[in-house]
Amino acid sequence: MKAAYINEPCPPDGIVYGDLPDPTQSGREVLVRVGAVSLNPIDTYVRSGAVAMALPRPFVVGCDLAGTVEAVGDDVSRFQVGDRVWGTNQGLFGRQGTFAQRAAVDECWLYPTPPDVRDEDAAAASLVGVTAHLGLVRDAALRRDETIAVIGGSGGVGSTVVQMAKAIGARVVATAGSDEKVEICRALGADVVIAYRRQDIGDGIRAAAPDGVDVFWETRRTPDFDLAVDTMAECGRMVLMAGRDARPPFPVGPFYLKQCTLHGTAMLKASAADQRVCAEDISQWLASGALRPRVDRILHLSDAAEAHALQERSTVGGENALSGKIVLVI
């Protein structure tokens, strides 16, 4: 089979597109003929060695996938040959990745793809969808009629948070850096969009929510806790999903006096049971159209090195070159 793989941690141009033996399924594993995959910042960290993990060698890169079941192990109970499935959380903790024509995946990490949803959209929604759902529902417990501020509302996770928050029935205040991204946020359903190159974010949030926001979602690698605490309401909840090396100042006094809470949402550490709860809502919202994954571009699997370089420049280099996910078709 064709696959995008590495033999050791390396820069993007170290990714090899070539032939590897087909994987075989056993026990609870499902053999998936992959139709589409998507790229995430964590993929670049694992590939580069910035996040050190024991990797099989050769190591197929990638967390997300969507495709069709080709075969099942003897202990599989949830799927059968011909089922369309999507999933994430691969390429981590010793598990082989997904950027290949076939992948053997434990059934606990797979979910049924709704009939009218494309593989490209299911793959694009995978990791970002589970991350957004964990942060919004399990951690921050966002409720109908509450107000949420989403910093970076047009990105992969941010755009998903905006849409999920609207599906829950919340009021959304989002930030964006360009006129194009402002329009993207509005199209996704944001009630208020702050163009942060022209308007101070704090001023914009306070004007939109004078009593403070109930949830503050931070997507940036270096969170601004002073901004968050200042603009949160009493008992506000803040969600972090990035910035593993960040060490910013923290306003302890205002934080505890407002009785705020802080939630670190590391999707890759969530249990299979927690992620399956997320997947049920994600599939329902994909089917209804309430969730429309924001795809920046679609490439071919053979372009995996180019995709990793672009993702790395955007995430680590701070170029902000992406408005959504990179999807690769097989």
C-alpha positions as CSV (number, residue, x, y, z in Angstrom):
1,M,0.0,0.0,0.0
2,K,1.0,3.6,-0.4
3,A,1.7,5.5,2.8
4,A,3.3,8.7,4.2
5,Y,5.8,7.6,6.8
6,I,9.0,8.4,8.7
7,N,11.8,6.2,10.1
8,E,12.8,8.7,12.8
9,P,11.7,12.1,14.0
10,C,12.5,14.6,11.2
11,P,11.6,17.9,9.5
12,P,8.6,17.8,7.0
13,D,10.9,16.9,4.1
14,G,11.8,13.7,5.8
15,I,8.4,12.3,5.3
16,V,8.5,9.4,2.7
17,Y,5.7,8.7,0.4
18,G,6.1,5.1,-0.7
19,D,5.1,1.5,-0.3
20,L,4.6,-0.3,3.0
21,P,3.1,-3.8,3.6
22,D,-0.7,-3.8,4.2
23,P,-1.6,-3.9,7.9
24,T,-3.6,-6.9,9.1
25,Q,-6.4,-6.8,11.7
26,S,-6.8,-9.0,14.7
27,G,-8.9,-9.1,17.8
28,R,-10.9,-5.9,18.1
29,E,-9.1,-4.2,15.2
30,V,-10.9,-3.0,12.0
31,L,-9.1,-2.8,8.7
32,V,-10.2,0.5,7.1
33,R,-9.7,1.4,3.4
34,V,-8.9,5.0,4.0
35,G,-10.6,7.6,1.9
36,A,-9.4,10.8,3.5
37,V,-7.3,12.0,6.4
38,S,-6.7,15.4,7.9
39,L,-3.7,17.2,9.5
40,N,-3.4,18.6,13.0
41,P,-0.7,20.5,14.9
42,I,-0.1,17.4,17.1
43,D,0.9,15.5,14.0
44,T,3.7,17.9,13.3
45,Y,4.9,17.8,17.0
46,V,5.0,13.9,16.9
47,R,6.7,13.8,13.5
48,S,9.4,16.4,14.6
49,G,10.0,14.8,18.0
50,A,8.8,17.9,19.8
51,V,6.4,15.6,21.6
52,A,8.4,12.5,22.4
53,M,6.6,9.2,22.0
54,A,7.7,5.7,21.3
55,L,7.0,5.2,17.6
56,P,6.7,2.0,15.5
57,R,9.3,2.0,12.7
58,P,8.5,2.8,10.0
59,F,5.9,5.1,11.5
60,V,2.9,6.2,9.4
61,V,2.1,9.8,10.4
62,G,-1.4,11.1,11.2
63,C,-4.3,10.9,13.8
64,D,-7.5,11.3,11.7
65,L,-9.2,9.1,9.1
66,A,-12.4,8.3,7.3
67,G,-13.1,5.4,5.0
68,T,-14.7,2.0,4.6
69,V,-14.4,-1.2,6.5
70,E,-12.6,-3.9,4.5
71,A,-12.2,-6.6,7.2
72,V,-12.8,-7.1,10.9
73,G,-11.0,-9.0,13.6
74,D,-12.6,-11.9,15.4
75,D,-13.6,-9.9,18.4
76,V,-15.1,-6.9,16.6
77,S,-18.8,-6.3,17.5
78,R,-19.6,-2.8,16.3
79,F,-18.8,-2.9,12.6
80,Q,-18.9,-5.1,9.6
81,V,-17.4,-5.1,6.1
82,G,-18.8,-2.2,4.0
83,D,-19.5,0.1,6.9
84,R,-18.3,3.7,6.5
85,V,-16.4,4.9,9.5
86,W,-14.4,7.9,10.8
87,G,-12.0,8.2,13.7
88,T,-9.1,9.9,15.4
89,N,-6.5,9.5,18.2
90,Q,-4.2,7.3,16.1
91,G,-0.5,7.8,15.6
92,L,-0.1,8.3,19.4
93,F,1.1,6.2,22.3
94,G,2.6,3.5,20.1
95,R,-0.4,3.3,17.8
96,Q,0.3,3.4,14.0
97,G,-0.9,6.4,12.1
98,T,-3.5,7.0,9.4
99,F,-1.8,8.5,6.4
100,A,-2.0,5.4,4.3
101,Q,-4.3,3.5,1.9
102,R,-5.2,1.1,4.8
103,A,-5.2,1.3,8.6
104,A,-5.9,-1.2,11.3
105,V,-7.7,0.5,14.1
106,D,-9.2,-0.7,17.4
107,E,-12.9,-0.4,17.1
108,C,-13.1,1.7,20.2
109,W,-11.6,4.6,18.2
110,L,-14.0,4.4,15.3
111,Y,-17.6,5.7,14.7
112,P,-20.2,5.3,12.0
113,T,-20.1,8.0,9.2
114,P,-23.6,9.3,8.4
115,P,-24.8,8.3,4.9
116,D,-24.6,11.8,3.3
117,V,-21.4,12.9,4.9
118,R,-18.2,12.9,2.7
119,D,-15.0,11.2,3.9
120,E,-13.3,14.5,3.5
121,D,-15.7,16.2,6.0
122,A,-15.7,13.4,8.5
123,A,-11.9,13.3,8.5
124,A,-11.7,17.1,8.9
125,A,-14.1,17.0,11.8
126,S,-12.4,14.2,13.7
127,L,-9.7,15.5,16.1
128,V,-11.0,19.1,16.2
129,G,-14.5,17.9,16.8
130,V,-13.6,15.7,19.7
131,T,-11.4,18.5,21.1
132,A,-14.2,21.1,20.8
133,H,-16.8,18.8,22.3
134,L,-14.7,17.7,25.3
135,G,-14.0,21.3,26.1
136,L,-17.5,22.7,25.6
137,V,-19.6,19.8,27.0
138,R,-17.5,17.7,29.4
139,D,-15.2,20.5,30.8
140,A,-16.9,23.9,30.5
141,A,-20.5,22.5,30.5
142,L,-21.7,25.3,28.1
143,R,-25.4,25.8,28.4
144,R,-28.1,27.3,26.2
145,D,-28.3,31.1,26.3
146,E,-24.8,31.4,27.8
147,T,-22.2,33.6,26.1
148,I,-18.8,32.2,24.9
149,A,-15.8,34.1,23.6
150,V,-13.8,32.1,21.0
151,I,-10.3,33.4,20.4
152,G,-9.5,32.5,16.8
153,G,-12.9,31.6,15.5
154,S,-11.9,30.7,11.9
155,G,-9.3,28.1,12.6
156,G,-9.6,24.3,12.7
157,V,-10.7,24.1,16.4
158,G,-12.1,27.6,16.7
159,S,-14.5,27.2,13.8
160,T,-15.7,24.0,15.3
161,V,-16.2,25.5,18.7
162,V,-18.2,28.4,17.1
163,Q,-20.6,25.9,15.4
164,M,-20.9,23.5,18.3
165,A,-21.7,26.4,20.7
166,K,-24.4,27.6,18.3
167,A,-25.8,24.1,18.1
168,I,-26.0,24.0,21.9
169,G,-27.8,27.3,21.8
170,A,-25.2,29.7,23.1
171,R,-24.3,33.2,22.0
172,V,-20.9,33.4,20.4
173,V,-18.4,36.2,20.3
174,A,-15.4,35.3,18.1
175,T,-12.2,37.0,17.1
176,A,-10.5,37.0,13.6
177,G,-7.5,38.7,12.1
178,S,-8.6,39.6,8.6
179,D,-11.8,40.8,6.8
180,E,-11.9,37.3,5.1
181,K,-11.7,35.5,8.4
182,V,-14.3,37.9,10.0
183,E,-16.7,36.9,7.2
184,I,-15.9,33.2,7.8
185,C,-16.8,33.5,11.5
186,R,-20.1,35.3,10.6
187,A,-21.0,32.6,8.1
188,L,-20.3,29.9,10.8
189,G,-22.9,31.6,13.0
190,A,-20.9,33.9,15.3
191,D,-23.2,36.6,16.8
192,V,-20.4,39.1,17.2
193,V,-17.0,39.1,15.5
194,I,-14.1,41.2,16.7
195,A,-11.5,42.1,14.0
196,Y,-8.5,42.2,16.4
197,R,-6.2,44.1,14.1
198,R,-8.6,47.0,14.2
199,Q,-10.2,46.7,17.6
200,D,-8.9,45.7,21.0
201,I,-10.1,42.3,21.9
202,G,-10.9,43.2,25.5
203,D,-12.9,46.3,24.5
204,G,-14.8,44.2,21.9
205,I,-15.7,41.5,24.4
206,R,-16.8,43.9,27.0
207,A,-19.0,45.8,24.5
208,A,-20.6,42.5,23.4
209,A,-21.0,41.1,26.9
210,P,-21.0,43.8,29.6
211,D,-21.6,41.3,32.3
212,G,-18.8,39.1,31.1
213,V,-18.7,35.8,29.1
214,D,-19.6,32.5,30.7
215,V,-16.9,30.6,28.8
216,F,-13.6,31.9,27.4
217,W,-12.1,29.5,24.7
218,E,-8.4,30.2,24.1
219,T,-6.7,28.7,20.9
220,R,-3.5,30.6,21.0
221,R,-0.2,29.0,22.0
222,T,0.4,31.7,24.6
223,P,-2.8,32.4,26.5
224,D,-3.6,35.9,27.8
225,F,-5.0,35.2,31.3
226,D,-5.4,38.8,32.2
227,L,-7.6,39.3,29.2
228,A,-9.6,36.2,29.9
229,V,-10.2,36.8,33.6
230,D,-11.0,40.4,33.0
231,T,-13.7,39.6,30.5
232,M,-15.2,36.5,32.2
233,A,-18.4,36.7,34.2
234,E,-18.7,35.4,37.8
235,C,-18.1,31.7,37.8
236,G,-16.7,31.9,34.3
237,R,-14.9,28.9,32.8
238,M,-11.8,29.1,30.6
239,V,-10.7,26.3,28.2
240,L,-7.1,25.8,27.1
241,M,-6.2,23.5,24.3
242,A,-2.8,24.7,23.2
243,G,0.5,26.1,24.6
244,R,2.3,23.2,26.1
245,D,5.5,25.3,26.5
246,A,3.8,28.6,27.5
247,R,4.5,30.2,30.9
248,P,2.4,33.4,31.0
249,P,1.6,35.5,34.1
250,F,-1.6,34.5,35.9
251,P,-3.9,36.9,37.8
252,V,-4.6,34.7,40.8
253,G,-6.5,37.3,42.8
254,P,-9.1,38.3,40.2
255,F,-9.4,34.7,39.1
256,Y,-10.4,33.3,42.5
257,L,-12.5,36.3,43.6
258,K,-14.6,35.8,40.5
259,Q,-14.8,32.0,41.3
260,C,-13.6,31.1,37.8
261,T,-12.4,27.7,36.8
262,L,-9.7,26.7,34.3
263,H,-9.9,23.6,32.1
264,G,-7.0,22.0,30.2
265,T,-8.5,20.0,27.4
266,A,-5.9,17.5,26.0
267,M,-8.0,15.4,23.6
268,L,-5.3,12.8,23.1
269,K,-5.6,11.8,26.8
270,A,-9.3,11.5,26.8
271,S,-10.7,8.0,27.3
272,A,-12.3,6.0,24.5
273,A,-15.6,6.2,26.3
274,D,-15.4,10.0,26.6
275,Q,-14.5,10.3,23.0
276,R,-17.4,8.1,21.9
277,V,-19.8,10.4,23.7
278,C,-18.4,13.3,21.7
279,A,-18.6,11.3,18.4
280,E,-22.3,10.7,18.8
281,D,-23.1,14.4,18.8
282,I,-20.5,15.1,16.1
283,S,-22.0,12.6,13.7
284,Q,-25.5,13.9,14.4
285,W,-24.4,17.5,13.8
286,L,-22.6,16.5,10.6
287,A,-25.7,14.8,9.3
288,S,-28.0,17.7,10.1
289,G,-25.6,20.3,8.7
290,A,-25.2,22.0,12.1
291,L,-21.5,21.2,11.8
292,R,-19.7,22.0,8.6
293,P,-16.0,21.4,9.0
294,R,-13.9,24.3,7.9
295,V,-11.5,23.0,5.2
296,D,-8.7,25.3,4.0
297,R,-7.5,23.0,1.2
298,I,-7.6,19.5,0.0
299,L,-4.3,17.8,-1.1
300,H,-3.3,14.3,-2.1
301,L,-1.6,11.8,0.3
302,S,1.5,12.2,-1.8
303,D,1.6,15.8,-0.7
304,A,2.0,14.9,3.0
305,A,5.4,16.6,3.3
306,E,4.1,19.8,1.8
307,A,1.1,19.7,4.1
308,H,3.2,19.2,7.2
309,A,5.5,22.1,6.2
310,L,2.4,24.4,5.8
311,Q,0.9,23.3,9.0
312,E,4.1,23.8,10.9
313,R,4.7,27.3,9.4
314,S,1.1,28.3,10.4
315,T,1.2,26.8,13.9
316,V,4.7,27.0,15.1
317,G,5.9,29.8,12.8
318,G,2.9,32.0,13.5
319,E,2.1,32.7,9.9
320,N,-1.6,32.2,10.3
321,A,-1.6,30.9,6.8
322,L,-4.6,28.5,7.3
323,S,-8.3,29.1,7.8
324,G,-9.3,25.6,8.7
325,K,-8.0,22.1,8.2
326,I,-5.7,20.6,5.6
327,V,-7.4,17.4,4.2
328,L,-5.6,14.8,2.1
329,V,-7.4,12.3,-0.1
330,I,-5.9,8.9,-0.8
